[in-house]
């Protein structure tokens, strides 16, 4: 008992030590003569700093001053790998353009370009919310073929940190620190001669307010890199908040993470279509507690109008989670590349679910088009595999997710195996059994990167419920016997519905994916516990020296008393 109490008190001392250090540094700052500014950020009250080495960058991070999350290392590794491929394609296109005008001109291969060296006519990158400048510095030191990088932040302390880190990493020739509002930076580069090839948006929370400026300042065939961490809104916990940010209503279902990607793409499409621009998703992924999108922006009013067929409202059953899509129209390009529009027919379902008779809720609009460019993903996998093993801290995890993406079907949304089994009151089916039944019925099936125990397929919902109905007959649970007696329950209606196919559970030779056959790890766990988002970097208000806070004084006195008792112990 004594040992337990002693260990607990020692733990409290260790926890209080950095807090007391911060308080002392705050007092020292307040006693300084430079008290002219009314506002100051946390960077002015922290005396210690932390050295962070990531990739080839080595930065100084003022303790608590600017936002930095180690969980985003994977995000930055993936961004470096993707933009390296974007830079390669841009360099090859520039070489073709130059040699077309002057066939005698020689062009240096991309593999011979050195990172950290300014390349004329190379990529012009804008990181609108840079914080420490770490991402921009990694781009400069690890990606060849770059012209200029704007590392921008609205916080003065963050900009000073960016300048220091840029100098210490010796990338002043590529990275330019910018102290401006992100929207001002984007809108001030709308002229064609000032536009960027790459715009990287990694805000704390939603990127919704930056999308309009981003699509206006991007060059033709430029790439938008977007991170969104407001997953509570995107996954359906706050539908009203999601609507105000993205103009779309989320659905709180197992497929919510892919639904989040498609809502952001819908919002981006609407912003781009206003300026006759089209979106071409290269790689859009749900990762840990955020989503990351790499989207190419192209020009053309007819093509922008033709993407109307990729937008749809979603009807979702409240019981069996079946989903039905109502496209906004049918659009295509004629032989003259003019948009040809036809009204969509609908609705796709009545007032209740056609499978279980339950009520329907409405979500969306969402993007129905593909989430990936499979040629881009294949080339990206080859680029990562050919790179030295120490190039990326999360090399293995990147490859594991990209292999799943490469095999993933383009069909929107997915089915969760556990949810299907719970609805039918049966045991969770093995992947081999469920996949074989779908393949034997003549349809395709794949995994999804957004959820481990889920499948994607082009089979209609009737086929999925036929298979689950056959499984429920083979391995019923105790609850199923009770539910069978209730003829008005959704379960009874699902169970007694006539089958549309002859279900065959014979093992199919192609049920196993290529990645699984090669024993590649497809879903890797988090590196340690409590792996997730951090709190937002805050700005504190300076108190006048003649004012005192009684609450703070009481807390300080209590803390000093506790510390004294701990020392005595």
Secondary structure as the mmCIF struct_conf table of DSSP 4:
data_model
#
loop_
_struct_conf.conf_type_id
_struct_conf.id
_struct_conf.beg_label_comp_id
_struct_conf.beg_label_asym_id
_struct_conf.beg_label_seq_id
_struct_conf.end_label_comp_id
_struct_conf.end_label_asym_id
_struct_conf.end_label_seq_id
HELX_RH_AL_P HELX_RH_AL_P1 UNK A 2 UNK A 30
TURN_TY1_P TURN_TY1_P1 UNK A 31 UNK A 31
BEND BEND1 UNK A 32 UNK A 33
BEND BEND2 UNK A 38 UNK A 38
STRN STRN1 UNK A 39 UNK A 41
HELX_RH_3T_P HELX_RH_3T_P1 UNK A 42 UNK A 44
TURN_TY1_P TURN_TY1_P2 UNK A 45 UNK A 45
STRN STRN2 UNK A 49 UNK A 54
TURN_TY1_P TURN_TY1_P3 UNK A 55 UNK A 56
STRN STRN3 UNK A 57 UNK A 62
TURN_TY1_P TURN_TY1_P4 UNK A 63 UNK A 65
BEND BEND3 UNK A 66 UNK A 66
HELX_RH_3T_P HELX_RH_3T_P2 UNK A 70 UNK A 72
HELX_RH_AL_P HELX_RH_AL_P2 UNK A 73 UNK A 101
TURN_TY1_P TURN_TY1_P5 UNK A 103 UNK A 104
HELX_RH_3T_P HELX_RH_3T_P3 UNK A 110 UNK A 112
TURN_TY1_P TURN_TY1_P6 UNK A 115 UNK A 116
BEND BEND4 UNK A 117 UNK A 117
STRN STRN4 UNK A 118 UNK A 127
BEND BEND5 UNK A 128 UNK A 129
TURN_TY1_P TURN_TY1_P7 UNK A 131 UNK A 132
BEND BEND6 UNK A 133 UNK A 133
HELX_RH_AL_P HELX_RH_AL_P3 UNK A 134 UNK A 142
BEND BEND7 UNK A 144 UNK A 145
STRN STRN5 UNK A 146 UNK A 153
BEND BEND8 UNK A 154 UNK A 154
HELX_RH_AL_P HELX_RH_AL_P4 UNK A 156 UNK A 168
TURN_TY1_P TURN_TY1_P8 UNK A 169 UNK A 170
TURN_TY1_P TURN_TY1_P9 UNK A 172 UNK A 174
STRN STRN6 UNK A 175 UNK A 179
BEND BEND9 UNK A 180 UNK A 180
HELX_RH_AL_P HELX_RH_AL_P5 UNK A 182 UNK A 187
TURN_TY1_P TURN_TY1_P10 UNK A 188 UNK A 189
BEND BEND10 UNK A 191 UNK A 191
HELX_RH_3T_P HELX_RH_3T_P4 UNK A 192 UNK A 194
STRN STRN7 UNK A 196 UNK A 202
BEND BEND11 UNK A 204 UNK A 205
HELX_RH_3T_P HELX_RH_3T_P5 UNK A 208 UNK A 210
HELX_RH_AL_P HELX_RH_AL_P6 UNK A 211 UNK A 216
BEND BEND12 UNK A 217 UNK A 217
STRN STRN8 UNK A 218 UNK A 228
HELX_RH_AL_P HELX_RH_AL_P7 UNK A 231 UNK A 234
TURN_TY1_P TURN_TY1_P11 UNK A 235 UNK A 238
HELX_RH_AL_P HELX_RH_AL_P8 UNK A 239 UNK A 246
BEND BEND13 UNK A 247 UNK A 247
STRN STRN9 UNK A 249 UNK A 249
BEND BEND14 UNK A 253 UNK A 253
TURN_TY1_P TURN_TY1_P12 UNK A 254 UNK A 255
HELX_RH_AL_P HELX_RH_AL_P9 UNK A 256 UNK A 273
TURN_TY1_P TURN_TY1_P13 UNK A 274 UNK A 276
STRN STRN10 UNK A 277 UNK A 287
TURN_TY1_P TURN_TY1_P14 UNK A 288 UNK A 289
STRN STRN11 UNK A 290 UNK A 299
HELX_RH_AL_P HELX_RH_AL_P10 UNK A 301 UNK A 306
HELX_RH_3T_P HELX_RH_3T_P6 UNK A 307 UNK A 310
STRN STRN12 UNK A 311 UNK A 317
TURN_TY1_P TURN_TY1_P15 UNK A 318 UNK A 320
STRN STRN13 UNK A 323 UNK A 327
BEND BEND15 UNK A 328 UNK A 328
STRN STRN14 UNK A 329 UNK A 333
TURN_TY1_P TURN_TY1_P16 UNK A 335 UNK A 336
BEND BEND16 UNK A 337 UNK A 337
STRN STRN15 UNK A 339 UNK A 343
HELX_LH_PP_P HELX_LH_PP_P1 UNK A 344 UNK A 345
BEND BEND17 UNK A 348 UNK A 349
BEND BEND18 UNK A 351 UNK A 351
STRN STRN16 UNK A 352 UNK A 352
TURN_TY1_P TURN_TY1_P17 UNK A 354 UNK A 356
STRN STRN17 UNK A 359 UNK A 359
STRN STRN18 UNK A 360 UNK A 367
BEND BEND19 UNK A 369 UNK A 369
BEND BEND20 UNK A 371 UNK A 371
STRN STRN19 UNK A 372 UNK A 372
HELX_RH_AL_P HELX_RH_AL_P11 UNK A 374 UNK A 386
BEND BEND21 UNK A 387 UNK A 387
TURN_TY1_P TURN_TY1_P18 UNK A 389 UNK A 390
BEND BEND22 UNK A 391 UNK A 391
TURN_TY1_P TURN_TY1_P19 UNK A 393 UNK A 394
HELX_RH_AL_P HELX_RH_AL_P12 UNK A 395 UNK A 407
BEND BEND23 UNK A 410 UNK A 412
STRN STRN20 UNK A 415 UNK A 416
HELX_RH_AL_P HELX_RH_AL_P13 UNK A 417 UNK A 423
TURN_TY1_P TURN_TY1_P20 UNK A 424 UNK A 425
STRN STRN21 UNK A 426 UNK A 426
HELX_LH_PP_P HELX_LH_PP_P2 UNK A 427 UNK A 430
HELX_RH_AL_P HELX_RH_AL_P14 UNK A 431 UNK A 440
TURN_TY1_P TURN_TY1_P21 UNK A 441 UNK A 442
STRN STRN22 UNK A 445 UNK A 448
TURN_TY1_P TURN_TY1_P22 UNK A 449 UNK A 450
STRN STRN23 UNK A 451 UNK A 457
BEND BEND24 UNK A 458 UNK A 459
HELX_RH_AL_P HELX_RH_AL_P15 UNK A 461 UNK A 474
BEND BEND25 UNK A 475 UNK A 475
STRN STRN24 UNK A 476 UNK A 476
HELX_RH_AL_P HELX_RH_AL_P16 UNK A 478 UNK A 483
TURN_TY1_P TURN_TY1_P23 UNK A 484 UNK A 485
TURN_TY1_P TURN_TY1_P24 UNK A 487 UNK A 488
BEND BEND26 UNK A 489 UNK A 489
HELX_RH_AL_P HELX_RH_AL_P17 UNK A 490 UNK A 496
BEND BEND27 UNK A 497 UNK A 497
HELX_LH_PP_P HELX_LH_PP_P3 UNK A 498 UNK A 499
BEND BEND28 UNK A 500 UNK A 501
BEND BEND29 UNK A 506 UNK A 506
HELX_LH_PP_P HELX_LH_PP_P4 UNK A 507 UNK A 508
TURN_TY1_P TURN_TY1_P25 UNK A 509 UNK A 510
BEND BEND30 UNK A 512 UNK A 512
HELX_RH_AL_P HELX_RH_AL_P18 UNK A 514 UNK A 517
TURN_TY1_P TURN_TY1_P26 UNK A 518 UNK A 519
BEND BEND31 UNK A 523 UNK A 523
HELX_LH_PP_P HELX_LH_PP_P5 UNK A 524 UNK A 526
BEND BEND32 UNK A 527 UNK A 530
BEND BEND33 UNK A 532 UNK A 532
HELX_LH_PP_P HELX_LH_PP_P6 UNK A 535 UNK A 537
STRN STRN25 UNK A 539 UNK A 541
HELX_LH_PP_P HELX_LH_PP_P7 UNK A 542 UNK A 544
TURN_TY1_P TURN_TY1_P27 UNK A 545 UNK A 546
HELX_RH_AL_P HELX_RH_AL_P19 UNK A 550 UNK A 568
#
